[in-house]
């Protein structure tokens, strides 16, 4: 959309959101952070929906133009229709209908993303969340944050200025960033400490955990099951339990609700692979902290063979080489049989660091080459972690080549719609002249 037209549309969308809240007054919970937003949003929705009427968009309508659609529960139009005035007339009509109709929503859960300074503060213009959950402060879109990690922290924690209560992941938000919140109405959660805590009392990294949840609102800790892969993903369930306790759900209600949380496509989602293998699909996106956390989870899984397919991490700016080397340095030959990379930065920096550690490494320009190679070397019962950024990596296409049955992959793989597939197919076709294996 052209700039002026987009601004007019944006203001109107925000005006409709304000009118909706003025008339219906549902509770609003927003989720921000460098990683884990969608998983946390979906976990909160799964738990709260066992007691409340919940609105939470599928996927991640988390940018300024799409957030009003997520809040009002209106389908976002195809990109090809965005420049047509008739499209917006129909959308505005639907939104006016949502405002006028009786509400069927008690709680709205909305993800807010940022890829440059000023985007999280923007929402103060029209949102007043009852609670904001901050999942993490970690390197993200660093090409747009020249001030480094402190600028990222200032951006993410700006949500606290206009939220009733801010709930911070103590494990993944450094305490030195607290000053950026500009409020004292804060609580925290964590596996390593926090006012709200999970103690892992059983289970495994691949098959889920038995946890004990402690909260000030509960007379005693409760025990339940969380069917998620990896302790870093387990924190999303802890955030959900924390929000539930704050909204008055009882210990018994929370314990019964936690098993309802399911993995999100492309986020540490276990899939059946060829020859009895397990594919951990973490292909939605990647950054250094998430990649390291995923590797550490892989190391905890007992398997006859472990393979990591790691794609380049985009938008890391001037420190991209350093961040890729850091992830490569975490590749341990004692726990990994193969490291397979996708993309130039992964080849040039991550792969070299993994080789220096003694890992067996293969590098490829694109996901089809990587997936084909992995399929050849996988042993029965292997566990494969697949992770990478989106543009120029598209590691989910490697996953397709490793699945036990690839029918219906649209249901559990990311970026399978027509527009994304056209973009990916054109990009993958451009790689065919490069050759299959770089190294």
Buried (B, 14 or more C-beta within 10 A) or exposed (E): BEEEEBEEBBEBBBEBBBBBBEEBEBBBBBBBBBBBBBBBBBBBBBBBBBBBEBBBBEBBBBBBBBBBBBBBBBEBBEEEEBEEEEBBEEBBEBBEEBBEEEBEBBBBBBBBBBEEBEBBBBBEEBBEBBBBBBBBBBBBBBBBBEEEBBBBBBBBBBBBBBBBBBBBBBBBBEEEBBEBBEBEEBBBBBBEEBBBBBEEEEBEBBEBBBBBBBBEBBEEBBBBBBBBBBBBBBBBBBBBBBBBBBBEBBBEBBBBBBBBBEBBBBBBBBBEBBEEBBBBBBBBBBBBBBBBBBBBBBBEBEBEBBBBBBBBBBBBBEBBBEBBBBBBBBBBBEBBBBBBBBBBBBBBBBBBBBBEBEBBBBBBBBBBBBBBBBBEBBEEBBBBBBBBBBEBBBBBBBBBBBBEEEEEBEEBBBBBEEEBBEBBEEBBEEBEEEEBEBE
